[in-house]
């Protein structure tokens, strides 16, 4: 049973996905979730620590850890035994799910097998050592989006959308998607974003930009390729005359016959012969009915080590290993950076961040970064974060799930579970501060 409460204003409702993960993360035949709103004389709340799963999974994964101890089963083994092979909430098969592989690879990299079971059983001098883990998940969202692709007669190309880039690397990712879709070298393709004059894009949120805008870019590129082939196929001067899509291959900015690669020509040849400066296509892209056929989620597994001063209660996270499965990773460098950033945010949720309200006046008294504490470099330990290779042909045309938020989910629970292993104290209210460990 998972019950959640949240505030909202008197004039509208604001809900988030607080209990959603509880319904689908494990194969429980008996599951009840309730989510209640409490109206008050406040402004309608907005997202601060998105996503809502991060708060709900703290409760769920703390409960899973507590139940594992009640049954005297290793917490990782307990999760493996309760792995859901289908979505237990709606009965649908997963479009793809590599959570078991996340468990295996993460545990191996972390050294989970060296962990002893009993709380307070591992020490290093004056420090109590605790090892904890937790699962995380976040759904795949694909929103309507539009994009334009254009190939020029100098052998370059551009892909365009009004999507924003708040820092996760969307500029680079869209160029990568465009280069792949156009079958051109990445150095010849650029992306243009963030202008309202460009094709309309979805909101930059819900970890859905790559799935949404990336799919539109991909489809626009395929439309340009089709136009180039149509020009060549109808041209008596072209070695590709009367060639069909099934008969050709696109690679390195060229079209050539599968049966005879010597018979082909470049995009530049086609455009110049037709006296065209460029060729373009704009598409509107949206999801089909795949969400009625499959349950589509990204998953991760976090393993953490903490050290607690046995006399003073001082707590430090000393190691983090996180394995994530999120469909196709378009740009490994920026994706690992997002995974690492989410983990740091989760450490902040677990150890530092707290809004304090003056209940006489209804105002937050620490509404600045001088008093609202977030992790700094000295608070962040060695983090080993990596992705599991995962192919998903169902989620969208490029096979990408969201990565911006899934890594956040479960980190705080893994910290709390490690603290319990180190100290024997189950912390139910965040952040985990020194007074709660004394």
Secondary structure, 3 states (H helix, E strand, C coil): CEEEEEEECCCCCCCCCCCHHHHHCECCCCCCEEEEEEECCCCCCCCCCCCHHHHHHHHHHHHHHHHHHHHCCCHHHHHHHCECCCCCCCCCEECCCCHHHHHHHHHHHHCHHHCCCCCCCCEECCEEEEEEEEEEEEECCCCCEEEEEEEECCCCEEEECCCCCCCCCHHHHHHHHHHHHHCCCHHHEEEECCCCCCCCCCCCCCCCHHHHHHHHHHHHHHHHHHHHHHHHHCCCCCCCCCCCHHHEEEECCEEEECCCCCCEEEHHHHHHHCCCCEEEEEEEECCCCHHHCEECEEEEEEEEEEEEECCCCCEEEEEEEEEEECECCCCHHHHHHHHHHHHHHHHHHHHCCCCCEECCCCEECCCCCCCCCCCCHHHCCEEEEEECCCCCCCCCCCCECCCCCHHHCCHHHHHHHHHHHHHCCCCCCCCCCHHHHC
